[in-house]
Each structure stands twice: as structure tokens, then as C-alpha cells.
Amino acid sequence: MDGGITVAGLTRDFGALRAVDGVDLVIPSGQIFGFLGPNGAGKSTLVKMLVTILKPTAGTATVAGFDVKRQGAEVRAAIGVALQEVGLDPLMTAREMLALQGRLFGASGAAAQSTAERLLRTVGLDDVDRKKRVGAYSGGMKRRLDLALALVHEPRILFLDEPTSGLDPASRMAIWEEVRRLNEDLGVTIFLTTQYLEEADRLADEVAIIHRGRIVATGTPSDLKRTVGDEVVELEFADGDAAARADALLSALAGQRQLAGSDLRLYVPRAAEVVPELVRRLDAAGLPPTGLTLAQATLDDVFLHATGETMKEAEGDGDRETVESPDAAEGSQAVAP
């Protein structure tokens, strides 16, 4: 059964604002796909089009082999969705919520109860007090229950929109483990949107980086990091003038560099071989650094190279996805197709 996603020229306008601008993607079955970008870059808008909550302005997309414009019911039957806001009834228990979801998808009472117990084991909530109401759950427990609810009807594709946003480090790690296990044990294709660089690096088989509605880089995390250099030499100087002079001086040693105030980053294949010559040239020019650090390239370096700004700096575009749309796809809010 098809568990892939194909996107061609997908575009979404909100009046004069273009939130998603001609996106092309091909995601094969069984992959964890990381969709990386700052708040407001277009991540959530794209997901809402793929899960049929929003209609595209232009372009095409198929999810699990179904067209998102013409076959919305079939798309919704094939996918599970966990969006940023966890919509859980605080007065119900986890078992009650899962059983109710199963009944809404047409399962008998006994089958719905059996599925609820299985999914609680899947997400590690089976040992929670059976009478404990969801309102008393921690943030991490609520995220795991939200994952379980998205799996009730055994979807081929699971959309996770910022699944660890606002969680503490321990809860974030627990969610990462669950996502990886769902992919490996159940073979579910996972479309993961995130603004956490480490999350994409740790989980994703392939990554696409979106900035201001456009895809600016795609590839495996390791391949993307190699595009800016396998290693990074981070130099600190007394002031911005000294850093700028060092940038010009060291251009022959590192073709890719990033100057930010009094900090200079050089992207090189083998930092240990470059550092001695680098220090010699700086000393000869009277530009001794106040600090020197060697590091591995990160996805933030990839984002910086592709856009000219860091992920944190790009957060200034965060109002791009705040416009509400009046034309959500008909029936898209229903729990069952």
C-alpha cells in the first residue's frame, strides 16, 4: 500500500501573503521526513494542506496515492495527524479517549477496547492509573496520548507538527524514542515538522529546510552538513573590525565562512589540518583571536549558509502563518472519513 507523499508546486496564499511558495517534495514510503524551519516559515500551512484542512491555492499533492484536492476522505482515512495544539478532553481517561476514537472509526466496543490497550502499550502509558484523568497528565504524557490517538485507525502516514514543542528535555527524548519505534516497528511513514535542529538531525532520514515559504535545502542530515564543510572553526575576536579583517585574511583557507559581529566561523573538511596555518597567519597579521573552538557542522550552519541568517534570527518572520483561512476543505475537521 502506498505510504508516500508527492508535492509539486504547492502554493498557499492568504490574501496578499504567500505562506507557501511553490514547494516540491517526494517522500517515499517508510521514511521519517524532517521538515525544518523557524516559526512562521510555512511548515504548519503546508501540513494543513497535506492533511486536507486547507485547500491549496495552486499546485498538486498526493498523500498515500490520493489527491488532496479531489480525494480528501481517502487521504484522511490513510493518515494520522497530531498537530501542535493537543486537543484532549481533561475529564476522560486515556483508555476512554482511545476507545471512543476507535468507535468513531467504526470499530465494535470490544475491538475499540482492545485497540486502546494495545496503543497504550505502544506509547508507554499502559502502567498509568486507569482512573487518572487526562487533565492530570504531564506535557510529555499528553503528547504520547496524542500520538496514540493518531494511530487508532492504523494509518499509513503519520503527520507530527512540532510534537515536542514546549516539552522539557526528558519528555522530548521520550517522544523521539516513540517516533523512531513507530517507524521501525510499524513501518509508518512519518512527516515531522520541527524547529529543533537536534530533533531533525536525530530522527530524520531526509530533511527539507523551508524559509519564507520556499524550500532552500533538501537531503540527508549528513549530506546537508557536508555542503558547508564537515567541521567548523569558530573564532572570537576583540571587536567586529578585527573579525572582518580576519575574514578577508583567511578566505584562501576556507571558501565558506560566516561573519557575525566579532565572531567568525570557517567551514572546512579537516579542521585539525587548517588550524596551525590559520593561527600562523593571524599572528603574523597581529590579529590574535580571543577564542578558538573546533566543532562539527550542524543543521543550523546549513540554514545559515542557505539563507544568510540563523534559525533564531529567522524567527522574526513568525507572523507569516497567523492569518486564519475561511476555506478549510469541506469535512476536514471530522474525526473519521
N, C-alpha and C positions, 0 to 999 in steps of 0.2 A: 504494500500500500504506500502511496506517495506521502512522504513526510517532509517534502521540500518546499521552498519558498522562492519565487521568481518575481522580481520587481523591475520594471522598465519605465524610465522617465516619470516616475511617480511624483506628483506635484500637489501641494495643498496651499490655497490662498485663503486668507481671512481678510476680505476687503482688499486694501492696498498692500497688506502684509503677506509676503510669501514665506510661510513657515517651513515648507519642504520644497526643494527646488530641483526637480529632475533627477531623482535618486534611482540608481540601477544597482541591483543586488541579485546574486544567485547563491542560495543556501541549500546544500544537499541534505538529504535525509540523515538523521542520526548525529548531526553536528551540534556542538554548542557554539552559537554565534554571538559574539560580543559586539554590541552597538554602543560605541563610546562617544561621549561628548559632554560639554558643560550644560548646566541648566539653561533651557531656552534655545538649545541648538536645533531642535526639531525631532528629538528622539520619541517623545510621547505622542506627538502628532502622527509620526509615521506608524507607530504601533497601533494607534486608534484606527488608521485606515486599513491596516492589515487584518485587524480583528472585526472590521465592519462597523465600528462605532461612528466613524467619519467617512464621508464619500470623498474620493479623490477629485481634485479639480481637473487634473489631466494625468495621463499615463495609465499603465496597467499593472496588475499584480495578481498572481495566483498563489494560493496557500493550500497545501495538500492537494494540489491539482485543480482547485476550484477558483473561479474568477471572483474577486472580492466585490465587484460591482453587480454581477448578474446572479451569483450563486451564494448569497450571504448566508442562507440557512445551512447549506452544506459546509461552508467554511466554519461556522460556529459549532457544528456537530463534530468537526475534526480537531478542534483546538481547545486548549485550556488557557485561561487568562488570569494572571494575578497582577493587578495594576498597583500604582503607588499607594493609593488610599485603600487600606484594608477594610472591607465592608462586612463586619461580623456583628451578629446580634449578641450583646453583652449578657443577656439574660439566659441564653441557651448554653448547654454543654457542647463540647466538641462532637461527641457522638450524635447528639440530636441534630446538629447542623449538617453533619455529613450524611446522616440517614435521610434528612429532609431533601438535601440536594439530590441524592440518589432517586428518591421517589419522584422528584420533579423531572428527572430524566427518564422516567418510565419504569424503574425497577420495582419489583414487588417489595413488600415490607421486609421479608426475610433476607432477600438479596441486598437490599439497601443497608440493613444492619451488618451483614457480613462484609460488604464493601467498606463500611465505616470502620470496622475493627481492623481490616487489612491496611487501610490507609493511615490509621493512627500508628500502626507499627512501622509503616514505611517512613513516616516523618518523625518518629521517635517521641510520640505523645501517648503511647498506649499505657504508660505507667502513671499518668496523671489521674488524680482523684476523679472517679466517674461522675461525682456530683458537683465538681468545681465548675463554676460558670466562666464563660469566656472573658467576661469583663474583668476577672481577677488574673488573667494570664499576663505574662511579661510580653514585651515587644517581640522578642525572638520567638516565643511560643505562638503568638498571633500570626507571625509571618509563616511559620511552619504549618499552622492550620489552614492558612490561606492557600498554601501550596497543595495541601491535601484536597481542599475543595475544588481546586482547578483540575484535579486528577480523577474525580469521581467517575466520569464517563470514558476513561481510558483514552485520552486524546493522543493523536499522533504528534502534535506540535504544542509546546508549552511556551507561552509568552510571559516573561517576567520583566516587569517595568520597575526598575530601581528596587529590587527585592530586599536590599539591606539598608536602604536609606534610613538614617536616624537610629540605627542599632548600635549597641556597644560592640567592641572588638570580638568578644567571646561569642555573642549571638551571631555576628556576621560570619565568623568562621564556621559555626554550626550550619548556617544556611548554605554556605559554599559546599560543605560536605554533602548536604542533602541534594543539591543541584547536580553535583558530579555523580552521585549514586543513582539518581533518577535517570540520567543519561546513560550510564553504563549498564545498569541492571534492567531497565525497561526499554532502552533504545529510543527514548523520546527525543525528538529534535527540540532544542531549546534556543529561543531567541531572547537574549538577555540584554536589556538596556541598563547602562550604568554610567555614573560619573566618577566611579572609583577606579583609578588606574590599576591598582593591585588586583582588584576583582577581575577585571578583564584579562590581565596577564595570567592569573592563576587558573581561570576556568575555561577561557575561550579557545577553541580550536582555530578559529579565524576571527579577525576583528575588522570592523569598519569604523572609521572616525568621521563624525559629522560635525560641521561647523557652519553656523548661519544657514542651515537648511541644505547644505551640499556635502557630499562625501568627498573628503580630502585625502584619504588614505585607506587602503584595504590590504589585508594579508595576514599571515600568522603573526602572533606577537613577536616571535624571534626574528622573522624576516623584516618586519617593520622596524625593529630596533637596529637591525644591521644597516638599514638605509641611512641612518645618521651616524654610524660608527659603532663598533662593538663595545667601545669603552669611552669614558668621559674623563677629561682632566678639568677639574674645577679650580679656578684661580681667583683669589681675592686680592684686591689692591687697595691702596690708601684712599684713592678717590677715583671718580669716573674718568678724569683726564688720563691718569696712569693706565687704567684699564683699556681705554681707547687706543693709546699708543702701543700697548702690548698686543692688542688685537691686530693692528697693522703689521707689527714686527713678526708675529707668529703665523701669518697667513700661509706661508710656504709649508709649514709643518702640519697644518690641519685645514683642509679645504672647507670643512663645515665648522662654523663657530657661532656662538651666541653671546652677544654683549648686552648686559643688563646692569646699568649703573656702574658700580665698582667691581662687578663680578663678570668673569669671562669663562665660558665653557668651550672646550675644544673636543671635537668628536673624532676619534682616531681608532684604527684597527687594533693596535697593540700599544697601550699607554706606557708600559714599562720601558719600551724602546725609545719613546719620544721624550720622556721626562728629562733625561740628562742633557740633551741638546737644548730643550726648551729652557731649562734653568740657566744654562751657559749663556744663551742669547739674552735673556732678561738681565742677568748680572752685568753683561758687557754693556748693555744699554742703560744701566742704572735704574732698572725697573723691578726691584725685588718684590715678589708677591708677599702679602701678609699671611696668606694661607694657600695651601695646595692639597687637594684631595683627589683620589682616584675612585671612580665609581663605574658601575655598569649603566649602559643606556637604559632608559625607561620609556614607557609609552608617553609620558609627559614630554620627553625630548622629541618623540615623533610628532606629537601635536604641535609643539613649539616650532619644529622645522617646517611643518606643513602650513601653519597659519601665522607664524610670526609672533604668537603670544602663548602664554602658558594657559592651562585649563582654568586656573584660578582667575587669571586676568580676563578670560573669555566669559566668566560668569556675568560680566556687565551686560551681556546680551540677553539676560534672563527674562525679559518681558516679551519675547517672541512668541511664546506659547500660551499667553494668558488670555487670549481672545476666545470667547466661547462661540461655538458654531451652532447655528439654528437648524442645520440639516443633517443631523446624525442619520445613519442608514436606518430605514424602517425596520423595527423589530429587533434592533441590535442590543437593546437592554434586557431582552428576555433571558432567563437562566437557561432554558432548553430551546433547541431549534424548533 
